[in-house]
Amino acid sequence: MKTLVAIPVYNEGKSVSQVVRDLQNSPGLPALDILAINDGSSDDTAQRLAMIEGIQVLTHPKNRGYGAALISAFQFAMDHGYDAVISMDADGQHEPRFVGDLALALADCDIASGSRYLKIHDSDTAAPDDRRRVNQTITRELNEKLGLNLTDSFCGFKGYRVSALKKLNITEAGYGMPLQLWVQAAHRQLVIKEIPVPRIYLDPNRSFGAALDRAEQRLAYYREIVEREMRLAQSISPTVPQDLCARIALCCGL
């Protein structure tokens, strides 16, 4: 399986070189191509990326958002004949040795999603209270509305079959992109598997941008995306499974 590791990067010049080196030197991994998506960084990210051998780089001249960076990576994978995409962050919170677990899981699923709550790892750190609460709330609501069985709806450490990505229409440019993904994946009956990965928070005070730094504002934004996508799923296709139709109607007041 021809696999691309996609790393969205925004102002992470201090960490991205080490992340890529760790990935390139991690023992036991299959042959992988690495794509860094420089999402309009204003620090020295561009210079750092230019010094790393053996990777490909896409550059957004202006910052467009986490979702937009992954959308660019997905399109790159489609255009260049890849079979799978593994997404991981550039700040060091995703351990490269688990890339192999995600890639192997794609042998019998469409989306292999890392979960930081399936298993205890020695390297686990405590999640910031507000981020864990928002994750738990949205994960529970997704499971109830979509009939999923997720334990971690926001982990950015994921594997995707490109054939599955071609069935989706991901357009959400911001941090809410995973919510659009889950609704569309459920609607299209994609096979989802969660893979345990360590829970590592290196910067518990990371900003989501001024408008989303308050937990309640993030929660409202995430819920808006879920409701929008569920309404869209109901409106565009008569082939939605009947149980999912009922949950969509209940969610959206139809």
C-alpha positions in Angstrom: 0.0 0.0 0.0 1.5 3.3 -1.1 1.3 5.5 1.9 1.7 9.3 2.5 2.3 10.7 5.9 0.8 14.2 6.0 2.0 16.7 8.6 0.1 20.1 8.8 2.5 22.7 10.1 1.6 26.2 11.4 4.3 28.1 13.2 6.0 25.0 14.5 9.6 25.6 13.3 10.9 24.7 16.8 9.6 21.1 16.6 8.9 20.1 13.0 12.5 19.1 12.1 12.7 16.7 15.1 9.3 15.3 14.3 10.3 14.5 10.7 13.7 13.1 11.8 12.0 10.8 14.4 9.6 9.6 11.7 12.3 9.0 9.2 14.4 7.1 11.7 11.7 5.1 13.5 12.5 1.4 13.2 10.0 -1.1 11.8 8.0 1.4 9.7 7.1 0.5 6.1 8.4 2.7 3.3 6.6 6.1 3.6 6.5 9.3 1.8 6.3 12.5 3.9 4.4 15.6 3.0 4.6 18.7 5.1 1.8 21.3 4.6 3.1 24.7 5.6 -0.1 26.5 6.4 1.0 30.1 6.1 3.5 30.0 8.9 5.0 33.4 10.0 8.0 31.9 12.0 11.0 30.1 10.5 8.9 27.0 9.5 9.6 27.5 5.8 13.3 27.7 6.3 13.3 24.6 8.6 11.4 22.6 6.1 13.7 23.6 3.3 16.6 22.1 5.2 15.0 18.6 5.7 16.0 16.1 3.1 13.6 13.4 1.7 10.3 15.2 2.2 7.8 17.0 0.0 6.3 20.4 1.0 3.1 22.2 0.1 2.8 25.8 1.0 -0.3 27.9 1.7 0.8 31.5 1.3 -1.7 32.5 4.0 -2.9 30.6 7.0 -6.1 28.8 6.0 -6.7 26.4 8.9 -6.0 22.9 10.1 -8.8 21.4 8.0 -7.6 23.3 4.9 -4.1 21.8 5.4 -5.5 18.3 5.4 -7.7 19.0 2.5 -4.6 19.9 0.5 -2.9 16.7 1.6 -5.9 14.6 0.7 -5.9 16.1 -2.8 -2.2 15.6 -3.2 -2.6 11.9 -2.3 -5.4 11.5 -4.9 -3.4 13.3 -7.6 -0.2 11.3 -7.0 -1.6 7.8 -6.8 -1.4 7.1 -3.1 -3.5 4.3 -1.5 -3.4 5.7 2.1 -2.8 8.9 4.1 -1.6 9.0 7.7 -2.1 12.4 9.3 0.0 13.5 12.3 0.8 16.7 14.1 4.0 18.7 13.9 4.4 19.5 17.6 5.6 16.1 18.8 2.5 14.8 20.4 2.1 11.9 18.0 4.7 9.1 18.4 6.0 7.9 14.9 6.1 4.2 16.0 2.3 4.2 15.9 2.2 5.1 12.3 2.7 1.5 11.5 -0.3 0.5 13.6 -2.5 2.9 11.7 -1.2 1.8 8.3 -1.8 -1.9 9.2 -5.3 -1.2 10.4 -6.2 0.2 7.0 -6.1 -3.4 5.6 -9.6 -3.9 6.9 -11.1 -0.5 7.4 -11.6 2.9 5.7 -10.5 5.2 8.5 -8.1 4.1 11.3 -8.5 6.8 14.0 -6.1 7.2 16.9 -7.7 7.2 20.3 -6.0 8.5 23.4 -8.6 6.9 25.7 -8.6 3.2 24.6 -5.5 2.2 26.5 -3.1 3.5 29.2 0.4 4.3 27.9 3.5 5.1 30.0 3.9 8.3 28.1 0.3 9.6 28.8 -0.1 13.1 30.2 -3.3 14.6 31.6 -5.6 16.3 29.1 -6.5 19.9 30.0 -9.9 19.8 31.7 -11.8 22.0 29.1 -10.4 20.1 26.1 -11.2 16.7 27.6 -14.7 17.9 28.5 -15.4 19.2 25.0 -14.0 16.0 23.5 -16.2 13.8 25.7 -19.3 15.8 25.0 -18.9 15.9 21.3 -17.9 12.2 21.1 -21.0 11.2 23.1 -23.3 13.3 20.9 -21.7 11.9 17.7 -22.2 8.3 18.9 -25.8 9.0 19.9 -26.7 10.8 16.6 -24.7 8.6 14.2 -24.7 5.2 15.8 -20.9 5.3 16.1 -18.8 3.9 18.9 -16.0 6.4 19.1 -14.0 7.1 22.3 -12.0 10.1 20.9 -13.5 12.2 18.1 -10.7 14.8 17.9 -7.4 12.9 17.7 -5.4 14.2 14.7 -3.4 10.9 14.4 -5.4 9.1 11.7 -5.1 6.8 8.8 -7.4 7.1 5.7 -7.8 4.9 2.6 -7.7 7.2 -0.4 -10.6 5.3 -1.9 -12.7 6.3 1.1 -11.6 9.9 0.9 -12.8 10.1 -2.7 -16.3 9.4 -1.3 -16.2 12.4 1.0 -16.6 16.1 0.4 -14.5 17.7 3.1 -14.7 21.5 3.0 -14.3 22.6 6.6 -11.1 24.6 6.9 -10.9 24.9 10.6 -10.5 22.7 13.7 -14.0 21.4 13.2 -13.0 19.4 10.2 -13.1 16.1 12.1 -16.8 16.6 12.9 -17.6 17.0 9.2 -15.6 13.9 8.5 -17.5 11.7 11.1 -20.9 12.7 9.8 -20.0 12.0 6.2 -18.2 8.8 7.1 -21.3 7.5 8.9 -23.6 8.6 6.1 -21.5 6.8 3.6 -21.2 3.7 5.9 -17.4 3.8 5.9 -15.7 1.2 8.1 -14.0 2.9 11.1 -11.6 1.4 13.6 -10.0 3.1 16.6 -6.3 2.4 17.4 -4.9 3.2 20.8 -2.2 5.9 20.8 -0.6 7.8 23.7 -2.2 10.9 25.1 0.5 13.6 25.0 -0.2 17.3 25.6 3.0 19.3 25.2 1.3 22.7 25.2 -1.9 22.5 27.3 -2.4 26.3 26.8 -2.3 26.2 23.0 -4.6 28.8 21.4 -7.3 27.8 19.0 -7.6 31.4 17.8 -9.2 34.1 19.8 -12.8 33.2 18.8 -12.4 29.6 19.9 -10.3 29.8 23.0 -13.3 29.6 25.3 -14.6 26.1 25.6 -18.2 27.0 25.3 -17.5 28.8 22.0 -15.7 25.8 20.6 -18.5 23.5 21.7 -21.1 25.7 19.9 -18.9 25.8 16.7 -18.5 22.0 16.7 -22.2 21.4 17.3 -23.1 23.8 14.4 -20.9 21.8 12.0 -22.5 18.5 13.1 -26.0 19.8 12.7 -25.2 21.4 9.3 -23.7 18.2 8.0 -26.5 16.1 9.2 -29.1 18.3 7.5 -27.0 18.2 4.3 -26.8 14.4 4.5 -30.6 14.1 4.9 -31.3 16.5 2.0 -28.9 15.2 -0.7 -29.4 11.4 -0.6 -32.3 9.1 -0.3 -30.0 6.1 0.4 -29.2 7.0 4.0 -29.8 3.9 6.2 -33.3 4.2 7.9 -31.9 4.2 11.4 -29.5 7.0 10.5 -32.4 8.9 8.8 -34.3 8.7 12.1 -31.4 10.0 14.1 -30.7 12.8 11.6 -34.4 13.9 11.7 -34.4 13.8 15.5 -31.2 15.8 15.7 -32.3 18.5 13.3 -36.0 18.7 14.3 -37.2 17.4 10.9 
